[in-house]
Amino acid sequence: YRALRLDVGNFSWGSECCTRKTRIIDVVYNASNNELVRTKTLVKNCIVLVDSLPYRQWYEAHFATPLGRKKGAKLTPEEEEVLNKKRSKRTQKK
């Protein structure tokens, strides 16, 4: 058999111009054949579900806003340090 078992790849978040290496979780849609979705076969132009952690970390660091937490939840000291680090005036305007 000529196949590769892929579990990671470089994926791009087009609107934010951000590319990160992340884990492939599942094949969600394939226009040509539903059996390829059932067997989780990766082919060109299939839609996959990827792990959001690298993109969430980038977003929190870039925009200084915590994501995916309940409103009353306490932040850990490491998260506080990342969100409250010293920033330039131009970055604070964002």
C-alpha angles and dihedrals in degrees: 000000000000104000139123124219103221123188102160137038145157111270129182130220095211102195093051096038091233125141122188136171106244143162122270109229106177146344106246106177141010121181096206105048137005091208088068088058092048093050092040093235115173113222134156114293096011117139115239135189112233134190110268099205098098092048093047091051091050092048093049092048094045101043099025093229124125115236132199099020132118116253098250097039119123119235121231117245091254091054091046090052093051094047097043101043119131112277135184120256091250092055092046090057090064 
